[in-house]
Amino acid sequence: MNGQSITLDRVAMRFGAFTAVDGISMRIEPGEFFSFLGPSGCGKTTILRMISGFMEPSEGRVLIGDKDMAGIGPNRRPTALIFQNLALFPLMKVWENVAFGMEVRRVDKATRRKKADELLEMVALGNQGDKLVSELSGGQKQRVAIARALAVEPSVLLLDEPLSALDLKLRQHMRAELRALQRRTGVTFVYITHDQGEALTMSDRIAVMNTGRIEQMGTPKEIYDRPQTAFCATFVGENNAFAGQVVAMDGDIAAVDTPMGRLLGRRTSSMKEGDAAILFVRPERCRVIQGEAVDNRVDTKVIRLDLEGAYANIVAEGPGRELSVHLTNQGDLSATGPGGLVTIGFDKHAALILPQGQLARS
């Protein structure tokens, strides 16, 4: 199997006065694992439906390879779609579910069975072909849906939040399986999710969406370490946000006056003195300090300590807002219990200053 590229050329989708997708232009490379990440209602599923042919864009073009898909229905596109609810046939045998698309294309039964068995081997269900789908676990059903989609030999596999109904441990296992399967087949995967962990773990690149537009597109590392907007900084991963005003600059470092005092961080090239800004720092890049020199320090009172085995999360209150700090559990967290007074510090190069803008969550 070989993947094909996908090009969105000024694509928009309007429903009356409501714009679901607002003039997006982008390209997904052949054989890429690409994710659209964003909250409910941001337009990501609408994009998937336009690629699959279940919707025609109000404006713009969708190309798969170099071919314009205008007027080409879902059954004639080189795509396969896996829905959130999987849409398997519970009273059919597993192999019959996998072979269903081939049956529609009038492939003979012997060939269907042979191909279905090969695909079931690929997804580690080689001995399950004669069971009913209703006898399988959630993770096994997920793999049957993937095998069925691959049976029609698509160049592009479209996945609409396919793991959302699974429990956490199984979701984590299926992430690794999906990524490994994509690498083996070379098919272009387009993945829709609101779960940042899924997108960061599996994707070659991610498009973060908000209100019908792409806020930022890049590799998982770029999206996480160098968010370009306040929305991306707060939607992808957890961040402590300090609103204030830029009061000084020294090269790529700026000082921001905030209710918690003057704080230093890396600035974007567009920032200048007097600008309203937000300084962001990840909880895992903060630490509890005891007298040592540090670029930024905030005196706080611990509200709670959440222990997660190997890790501990401190939620502390400073002047005007709460802060989160993620620590490894070194065996002595007694000094950071609720009610304790602690100073939280972080390096100026660990903080990022962005223009004020919409936050993903308050």
Secondary structure as the mmCIF struct_conf table of DSSP 4:
data_model
#
loop_
_struct_conf.conf_type_id
_struct_conf.id
_struct_conf.beg_label_comp_id
_struct_conf.beg_label_asym_id
_struct_conf.beg_label_seq_id
_struct_conf.end_label_comp_id
_struct_conf.end_label_asym_id
_struct_conf.end_label_seq_id
STRN STRN1 ILE A 6 PHE A 15
TURN_TY1_P TURN_TY1_P1 GLY A 16 ALA A 17
STRN STRN2 PHE A 18 ILE A 28
TURN_TY1_P TURN_TY1_P2 PRO A 30 GLY A 31
STRN STRN3 PHE A 33 LEU A 37
TURN_TY1_P TURN_TY1_P3 SER A 40 GLY A 41
BEND BEND1 CYS A 42 GLY A 43
HELX_RH_AL_P HELX_RH_AL_P1 LYS A 44 SER A 52
TURN_TY1_P TURN_TY1_P4 GLY A 53 GLY A 53
BEND BEND2 PHE A 54 MET A 55
BEND BEND3 SER A 58 SER A 58
STRN STRN4 GLU A 59 ILE A 64
TURN_TY1_P TURN_TY1_P5 GLY A 65 ASP A 66
STRN STRN5 LYS A 67 ASP A 68
TURN_TY1_P TURN_TY1_P6 ALA A 70 GLY A 71
HELX_RH_3T_P HELX_RH_3T_P1 PRO A 74 ARG A 76
BEND BEND4 ARG A 77 PRO A 78
STRN STRN6 THR A 79 ILE A 82
TURN_TY1_P TURN_TY1_P7 GLN A 84 ASN A 85
TURN_TY1_P TURN_TY1_P8 PRO A 90 LEU A 91
BEND BEND5 MET A 92 MET A 92
STRN STRN7 LYS A 93 LYS A 93
HELX_RH_AL_P HELX_RH_AL_P2 VAL A 94 VAL A 104
TURN_TY1_P TURN_TY1_P9 ARG A 105 ARG A 106
HELX_RH_AL_P HELX_RH_AL_P3 LYS A 109 MET A 122
TURN_TY1_P TURN_TY1_P10 VAL A 123 ALA A 124
TURN_TY1_P TURN_TY1_P11 GLY A 126 ASN A 127
TURN_TY1_P TURN_TY1_P12 GLY A 129 ASP A 130
BEND BEND6 LYS A 131 LYS A 131
STRN STRN8 LEU A 132 LEU A 132
HELX_RH_3T_P HELX_RH_3T_P2 VAL A 133 GLU A 135
BEND BEND7 LEU A 136 LEU A 136
HELX_RH_AL_P HELX_RH_AL_P4 GLY A 138 ALA A 151
TURN_TY1_P TURN_TY1_P13 VAL A 152 VAL A 152
BEND BEND8 SER A 155 SER A 155
STRN STRN9 VAL A 156 ASP A 160
BEND BEND9 GLU A 161 GLU A 161
TURN_TY1_P TURN_TY1_P14 PRO A 162 ALA A 165
BEND BEND10 LEU A 166 LEU A 166
HELX_RH_AL_P HELX_RH_AL_P5 LEU A 168 THR A 185
HELX_LH_PP_P HELX_LH_PP_P1 VAL A 187 VAL A 187
STRN STRN10 THR A 188 THR A 193
BEND BEND11 HIS A 194 HIS A 194
HELX_RH_AL_P HELX_RH_AL_P6 GLN A 196 MET A 202
BEND BEND12 ASP A 204 ASP A 204
STRN STRN11 ARG A 205 ASN A 210
TURN_TY1_P TURN_TY1_P15 THR A 211 GLY A 212
STRN STRN12 ARG A 213 GLY A 218
HELX_RH_AL_P HELX_RH_AL_P7 PRO A 220 ASP A 225
BEND BEND13 ARG A 226 ARG A 226
BEND BEND14 THR A 229 THR A 229
HELX_RH_AL_P HELX_RH_AL_P8 ALA A 230 PHE A 235
BEND BEND15 VAL A 236 GLY A 237
STRN STRN13 ASN A 240 ASP A 250
TURN_TY1_P TURN_TY1_P16 GLY A 251 ASP A 252
STRN STRN14 ILE A 253 THR A 258
TURN_TY1_P TURN_TY1_P17 PRO A 259 MET A 260
STRN STRN15 GLY A 261 ARG A 267
TURN_TY1_P TURN_TY1_P18 SER A 269 SER A 270
TURN_TY1_P TURN_TY1_P19 GLU A 273 GLY A 274
STRN STRN16 ALA A 276 VAL A 281
HELX_RH_3T_P HELX_RH_3T_P3 PRO A 283 ARG A 285
STRN STRN17 ARG A 287 ILE A 289
BEND BEND16 GLN A 290 GLY A 291
BEND BEND17 ASP A 295 ASP A 295
STRN STRN18 ASN A 296 GLU A 308
TURN_TY1_P TURN_TY1_P20 GLY A 309 ALA A 310
STRN STRN19 TYR A 311 GLY A 318
TURN_TY1_P TURN_TY1_P21 PRO A 319 GLY A 320
STRN STRN20 ARG A 321 THR A 328
BEND BEND18 GLY A 331 GLY A 331
HELX_RH_3T_P HELX_RH_3T_P4 SER A 334 THR A 336
BEND BEND19 GLY A 337 GLY A 337
TURN_TY1_P TURN_TY1_P22 PRO A 338 GLY A 339
STRN STRN21 LEU A 341 PHE A 346
HELX_RH_3T_P HELX_RH_3T_P5 LYS A 348 ALA A 350
STRN STRN22 ALA A 351 PRO A 355
BEND BEND20 ALA A 360 ALA A 360
#
